[in-house]
């Protein structure tokens, strides 16, 4: 559900149809205890997938969803 980029930051993005479930995910999963913080505002967006040179395909039938992105520094091994 998350990846660690070359910059050493782990990112998790949660998508939800409504604002409140996206906002509450931080508390529900106790992400603060795991070192995560909210990376920016929770905003509603449309999502598209593109593979190759063709046209992008709308995800979720073109319906906008709220996105909450949480980040933390790569955990020490």
MIPALUM-411596 format. One record per residue: y, z, x of N, C-alpha, C in turn; residue in one letter; chain. Coordinates in pm, whole numbers. Example, Ala and Ser with C-alpha at 12.3 -4.5 7.8 and 13.67 -1.06 7.14 Angstrom:
BEGIN
[[-569,780,1319],[-450,780,1230],[-330,780,1320],a,A]
[[-225,708,1285],[-106,714,1367],[3,787,1290],s,A]
END
This chain:
BEGIN
[[-120,0,82],[0,0,0],[126,0,86],x,A]
[[111,22,213],[227,18,300],[191,-48,432],x,A]
[[292,-91,502],[274,-152,632],[373,-90,729],x,A]
[[338,-95,856],[429,-48,959],[477,-171,1035],x,A]
[[606,-192,1033],[666,-306,1100],[680,-279,1249],x,A]
[[717,-384,1323],[737,-371,1467],[845,-268,1500],x,A]
[[935,-241,1406],[1042,-146,1432],[996,-1,1417],x,A]
[[868,20,1388],[813,155,1377],[843,222,1245],x,A]
[[890,146,1147],[921,203,1016],[816,158,915],x,A]
[[761,255,844],[665,228,737],[742,214,606],x,A]
[[711,111,530],[781,86,404],[681,74,289],x,A]
[[713,138,178],[635,126,55],[733,88,-55],x,A]
[[702,-17,-128],[786,-57,-241],[704,-45,-369],x,A]
[[760,24,-467],[698,44,-597],[774,-38,-699],x,A]
[[703,-113,-781],[764,-192,-888],[730,-129,-1022],x,A]
[[827,-128,-1112],[805,-71,-1245],[890,-145,-1348],x,A]
[[840,-152,-1469],[915,-219,-1576],[1038,-140,-1618],x,A]
[[1030,-8,-1606],[1140,79,-1645],[1191,157,-1522],x,A]
[[1315,200,-1528],[1376,272,-1416],[1307,405,-1386],x,A]
[[1282,485,-1488],[1234,622,-1467],[1101,628,-1392],x,A]
[[1000,549,-1426],[875,556,-1349],[896,523,-1201],x,A]
[[982,428,-1171],[1009,394,-1031],[1077,512,-961],x,A]
[[1171,575,-1028],[1243,687,-970],[1153,809,-953],x,A]
[[1063,832,-1044],[978,951,-1041],[861,938,-943],x,A]
[[832,818,-896],[721,798,-804],[736,883,-678],x,A]
[[856,898,-631],[885,980,-513],[833,1123,-533],x,A]
[[858,1178,-650],[817,1316,-680],[668,1322,-714],x,A]
[[621,1226,-791],[482,1225,-835],[386,1223,-716],x,A]
[[417,1144,-615],[331,1130,-498],[371,1223,-384],x,A]
[[469,1310,-409],[517,1405,-309],[549,1333,-178],x,A]
[[625,1225,-189],[655,1143,-73],[746,1213,27],x,A]
[[830,1304,-20],[914,1381,71],[832,1463,169],x,A]
[[722,1521,122],[634,1599,208],[566,1511,313],x,A]
[[559,1380,285],[498,1286,378],[601,1223,472],x,A]
[[728,1264,456],[834,1214,543],[907,1092,493],x,A]
[[882,1050,370],[948,932,315],[1083,967,253],x,A]
[[1174,871,254],[1300,883,182],[1327,750,113],x,A]
[[1412,755,13],[1448,634,-61],[1538,549,27],x,A]
[[1503,422,44],[1573,333,138],[1704,279,83],x,A]
[[1724,284,-45],[1846,230,-106],[1839,248,-256],x,A]
[[1930,185,-328],[1930,202,-473],[1807,138,-537],x,A]
[[1767,194,-649],[1659,135,-729],[1724,29,-818],x,A]
[[1684,-96,-796],[1749,-206,-867],[1646,-294,-938],x,A]
[[1693,-362,-1040],[1609,-452,-1118],[1623,-593,-1061],x,A]
[[1507,-657,-1034],[1507,-791,-975],[1395,-874,-1033],x,A]
[[1410,-1005,-1020],[1302,-1098,-1049],[1233,-1129,-918],x,A]
[[1103,-1154,-923],[1024,-1179,-804],[958,-1315,-811],x,A]
[[951,-1379,-695],[890,-1511,-683],[799,-1513,-562],x,A]
[[692,-1594,-571],[599,-1612,-460],[604,-1758,-420],x,A]
[[613,-1781,-290],[611,-1918,-240],[502,-1928,-135],x,A]
[[423,-2033,-146],[317,-2059,-51],[328,-2205,-10],x,A]
[[361,-2227,113],[374,-2364,160],[504,-2428,116],x,A]
[[508,-2560,119],[634,-2631,92],[667,-2647,-56],x,A]
[[582,-2601,-146],[606,-2620,-289],[713,-2529,-345],x,A]
[[732,-2541,-475],[830,-2458,-546],[778,-2315,-559],x,A]
[[869,-2218,-560],[826,-2079,-580],[775,-2059,-723],x,A]
[[680,-1968,-737],[623,-1936,-867],[672,-1798,-909],x,A]
[[722,-1788,-1031],[772,-1660,-1081],[656,-1562,-1099],x,A]
[[674,-1441,-1052],[576,-1336,-1074],[612,-1260,-1201],x,A]
[[515,-1197,-1260],[536,-1118,-1382],[598,-1202,-1493],x,A]
[[560,-1330,-1496],[610,-1424,-1598],[763,-1430,-1600],x,A]
[[825,-1408,-1486],[970,-1416,-1473],[1044,-1292,-1519],x,A]
[[971,-1190,-1562],[1034,-1065,-1609],[1083,-983,-1490],x,A]
[[1203,-932,-1498],[1258,-848,-1391],[1193,-710,-1394],x,A]
[[1175,-653,-1275],[1119,-519,-1259],[1208,-439,-1164],x,A]
[[1206,-308,-1181],[1278,-220,-1090],[1197,-204,-962],x,A]
[[1266,-200,-850],[1201,-181,-720],[1260,-59,-652],x,A]
[[1171,29,-608],[1210,146,-529],[1137,135,-396],x,A]
[[1213,128,-286],[1152,119,-154],[1172,250,-80],x,A]
[[1062,301,-27],[1061,427,46],[1025,397,190],x,A]
[[1088,467,284],[1062,445,425],[1040,576,499],x,A]
[[971,564,613],[957,677,705],[928,620,844],x,A]
[[958,700,943],[925,662,1081],[773,666,1095],x,A]
[[721,578,1180],[578,574,1202],[528,713,1240],x,A]
[[424,760,1169],[369,892,1201],[314,895,1344],x,A]
[[323,1009,1409],[270,1025,1544],[118,1026,1538],x,A]
[[57,966,1637],[-90,966,1642],[-144,1089,1711],x,A]
END
